[in-house]
Amino acid sequence: MGEFGSNIRYAKSVGADVRKPQRDMRHTSRRKEMKRITGFICGPRIYEFEGWCFEWHACSGPWPMKKDGELRKRAGRTFYNMVERFCKLSKADREKYRVGGGCVPI
């Protein structure tokens, strides 16, 4: 088992106080954090450009929306022509037309 036989014998030999256990401050701060729920809610980004309201999902790309927020059944040539013009804008200009969506911390 070694020279000391146990952790307490080793602690005594190096002069540590073994009467009361040391409190690890990391555990107390973790308890406080565990009470608080943190996370993110993520969804597609929503833009309004040239009279069109549309969402841009990271996987499926752009899709037009109705005024009540529901997705349209179809996306036609007119919509995709507008998307081409939208994509030619710089990233900063595109963000000006953003009206919602993305990741929000909770």
VEXBALUM-697642 format. One record per atom (N, C-alpha, C): chain; x, y, z; residue number from 1. Coordinates in steps of 0.05 Angstrom, whole numbers, plus 5000, padded with zeros to 4 digits. Example, Ala and Ser with C-alpha at 12.3 -4.5 7.8 and 13.67 -1.06 7.14 Angstrom:
A,5264,4886,5156,1
A,5246,4910,5156,1
A,5264,4934,5156,1
A,5257,4955,5142,2
A,5273,4979,5143,2
A,5258,5001,5157,2
***
This chain:
A,5016,4976,5000,1
A,5000,5000,5000,1
A,5017,5025,5000,1
A,5042,5022,5003,2
A,5059,5045,5002,2
A,5070,5052,5029,2
A,5085,5073,5030,3
A,5098,5081,5054,3
A,5079,5091,5076,3
A,5057,5105,5068,4
A,5040,5117,5087,4
A,5015,5101,5093,4
A,5005,5085,5074,5
A,4982,5068,5079,5
A,4955,5081,5075,5
A,4953,5107,5080,6
A,4927,5121,5075,6
A,4932,5150,5070,6
A,4912,5163,5059,7
A,4914,5192,5053,7
A,4917,5208,5079,7
A,4903,5199,5101,8
A,4904,5215,5126,8
A,4932,5214,5138,8
A,4945,5191,5137,9
A,4972,5189,5148,9
A,4991,5207,5132,9
A,4988,5207,5105,10
A,5005,5225,5089,10
A,4999,5254,5096,10
A,4974,5261,5099,11
A,4967,5289,5105,11
A,4979,5297,5132,11
A,4978,5279,5152,12
A,4991,5285,5178,12
A,5021,5289,5175,12
A,5033,5272,5158,13
A,5062,5273,5155,13
A,5071,5299,5142,13
A,5055,5311,5125,14
A,5063,5336,5113,14
A,5053,5360,5128,14
A,5039,5355,5150,15
A,5031,5378,5168,15
A,5004,5390,5161,15
A,4987,5376,5146,16
A,4961,5387,5140,16
A,4942,5384,5163,16
A,4923,5402,5166,17
A,4903,5400,5187,17
A,4882,5380,5179,17
A,4880,5358,5192,18
A,4861,5337,5184,18
A,4837,5336,5202,18
A,4834,5355,5221,19
A,4811,5354,5239,19
A,4785,5361,5224,19
A,4785,5381,5207,20
A,4760,5387,5192,20
A,4767,5388,5162,20
A,4750,5378,5145,21
A,4756,5378,5117,21
A,4756,5406,5105,21
A,4774,5409,5086,22
A,4775,5435,5072,22
A,4751,5437,5054,22
A,4741,5461,5051,23
A,4718,5466,5034,23
A,4727,5476,5007,23
A,4719,5462,4986,24
A,4727,5470,4959,24
A,4707,5491,4949,24
A,4716,5514,4943,25
A,4699,5536,4935,25
A,4686,5531,4908,25
A,4697,5514,4892,26
A,4685,5509,4866,26
A,4658,5496,4869,26
A,4655,5479,4889,27
A,4629,5465,4893,27
A,4607,5484,4902,27
A,4614,5504,4919,28
A,4593,5522,4928,28
A,4583,5540,4905,28
A,4602,5549,4888,29
A,4593,5566,4866,29
A,4577,5550,4846,29
A,4583,5524,4843,30
A,4568,5507,4824,30
A,4539,5504,4834,30
A,4535,5502,4860,31
A,4508,5499,4871,31
A,4492,5524,4864,31
A,4504,5547,4866,32
A,4489,5572,4860,32
A,4482,5573,4830,32
A,4500,5564,4813,33
A,4495,5564,4785,33
A,4475,5543,4777,33
A,4473,5522,4791,34
A,4454,5501,4784,34
A,4425,5510,4788,34
A,4421,5529,4806,35
A,4394,5539,4810,35
A,4385,5557,4787,35
A,4404,5569,4773,36
A,4398,5587,4751,36
A,4399,5571,4725,36
A,4378,5571,4710,37
A,4378,5557,4684,37
A,4388,5576,4662,37
A,4407,5567,4648,38
A,4418,5583,4625,38
A,4418,5565,4600,38
A,4414,5578,4578,39
A,4414,5564,4553,39
A,4407,5583,4530,39
A,4402,5572,4507,40
A,4395,5587,4484,40
A,4370,5575,4470,40
A,4354,5592,4459,41
A,4332,5584,4442,41
A,4340,5594,4414,41
A,4342,5575,4395,42
A,4351,5583,4368,42
A,4329,5577,4348,42
A,4326,5594,4329,43
A,4308,5590,4307,43
A,4319,5604,4282,43
A,4304,5601,4260,44
A,4314,5614,4235,44
A,4313,5645,4237,44
A,4331,5658,4224,45
A,4330,5687,4223,45
A,4308,5697,4205,45
A,4295,5718,4213,46
A,4272,5729,4197,46
A,4280,5757,4187,46
A,4275,5760,4161,47
A,4282,5785,4148,47
A,4257,5797,4133,47
A,4258,5823,4129,48
A,4238,5837,4112,48
A,4254,5853,4092,48
A,4250,5847,4066,49
A,4265,5860,4045,49
A,4248,5862,4020,49
A,4246,5887,4010,50
A,4230,5892,3986,50
A,4201,5882,3988,50
A,4189,5885,4011,51
A,4161,5877,4015,51
A,4157,5848,4021,51
A,4179,5832,4020,52
A,4177,5804,4027,52
A,4186,5799,4056,52
A,4171,5782,4070,53
A,4179,5773,4096,53
A,4187,5744,4092,53
A,4211,5737,4100,54
A,4220,5710,4096,54
A,4239,5701,4119,54
A,4240,5675,4123,55
A,4259,5664,4142,55
A,4283,5652,4128,55
A,4306,5652,4141,56
A,4330,5640,4130,56
A,4340,5620,4150,56
A,4335,5595,4144,57
A,4343,5573,4161,57
A,4371,5564,4153,57
A,4387,5557,4173,58
A,4415,5549,4168,58
A,4417,5525,4149,58
A,4399,5506,4151,59
A,4400,5482,4135,59
A,4385,5484,4109,59
A,4361,5495,4110,60
A,4343,5494,4086,60
A,4343,5520,4070,60
A,4356,5541,4080,61
A,4358,5566,4066,61
A,4333,5584,4069,61
A,4328,5602,4050,62
A,4306,5621,4052,62
A,4279,5609,4044,62
A,4258,5619,4057,63
A,4231,5611,4050,63
A,4212,5633,4058,63
A,4193,5640,4039,64
A,4175,5663,4045,64
A,4155,5656,4067,64
A,4146,5678,4080,65
A,4126,5676,4102,65
A,4102,5693,4096,65
A,4079,5685,4107,66
A,4055,5701,4105,66
A,4057,5723,4126,66
A,4037,5741,4126,67
A,4037,5763,4145,67
A,4032,5753,4174,67
A,4018,5731,4176,68
A,4013,5720,4203,68
A,4036,5703,4214,68
A,4057,5700,4199,69
A,4081,5685,4208,69
A,4082,5656,4199,69
A,4061,5647,4186,70
A,4062,5619,4175,70
A,4078,5619,4150,70
A,4090,5596,4144,71
A,4105,5593,4119,71
A,4086,5590,4095,71
A,4094,5602,4073,72
A,4079,5598,4048,72
A,4083,5570,4037,72
A,4063,5561,4021,73
A,4065,5534,4010,73
A,4086,5533,3988,73
A,4089,5555,3973,74
A,4107,5555,3950,74
A,4125,5579,3950,74
A,4148,5576,3937,75
A,4166,5599,3933,75
A,4172,5600,3903,75
A,4164,5622,3891,76
A,4166,5624,3862,76
A,4191,5639,3853,76
A,4192,5643,3826,77
A,4215,5656,3814,77
A,4218,5685,3824,77
A,4196,5699,3829,78
A,4198,5727,3839,78
A,4212,5727,3866,78
A,4205,5708,3883,79
A,4217,5707,3909,79
A,4247,5702,3907,79
A,4255,5682,3890,80
A,4283,5676,3888,80
A,4299,5697,3874,80
A,4287,5713,3856,81
A,4301,5736,3845,81
A,4307,5757,3866,81
A,4287,5761,3885,82
A,4292,5779,3907,82
A,4314,5769,3925,82
A,4315,5742,3930,83
A,4336,5730,3947,83
A,4363,5735,3934,83
A,4365,5734,3908,84
A,4391,5739,3895,84
A,4400,5768,3901,84
A,4381,5787,3899,85
A,4389,5815,3904,85
A,4396,5818,3934,85
A,4383,5804,3951,86
A,4388,5804,3980,86
A,4416,5793,3986,86
A,4424,5772,3973,87
A,4450,5759,3977,87
A,4473,5777,3967,87
A,4468,5795,3948,88
A,4489,5812,3938,88
A,4496,5834,3958,88
A,4478,5839,3978,89
A,4484,5859,3999,89
A,4506,5849,4017,89
A,4520,5868,4030,90
A,4540,5860,4049,90
A,4526,5849,4074,90
A,4542,5835,4090,91
A,4531,5822,4114,91
A,4519,5843,4133,91
A,4532,5866,4136,92
A,4522,5887,4153,92
A,4496,5898,4143,92
A,4494,5901,4116,93
A,4469,5912,4105,93
A,4446,5891,4108,93
A,4452,5866,4106,94
A,4432,5845,4109,94
A,4421,5846,4138,94
A,4438,5851,4157,95
A,4429,5851,4185,95
A,4411,5875,4190,95
A,4412,5896,4174,96
A,4394,5918,4177,96
A,4365,5910,4171,96
A,4362,5891,4154,97
A,4335,5882,4146,97
A,4325,5859,4164,97
A,4340,5850,4183,98
A,4332,5829,4201,98
A,4312,5839,4221,98
A,4290,5824,4224,99
A,4269,5833,4243,99
A,4266,5813,4266,99
A,4280,5791,4266,100
A,4277,5772,4288,100
A,4292,5747,4283,100
A,4288,5727,4301,101
A,4300,5701,4298,101
A,4329,5700,4307,101
A,4342,5678,4301,102
A,4369,5673,4310,102
A,4369,5660,4337,102
A,4392,5662,4351,103
A,4394,5650,4378,103
A,4391,5671,4399,103
A,4374,5666,4419,104
A,4369,5685,4441,104
A,4376,5671,4467,104
A,4392,5684,4484,105
A,4399,5672,4510,105
A,4375,5673,4529,105
A,4372,5652,4545,106
A,4350,5652,4565,106
A,4363,5649,4593,106
***
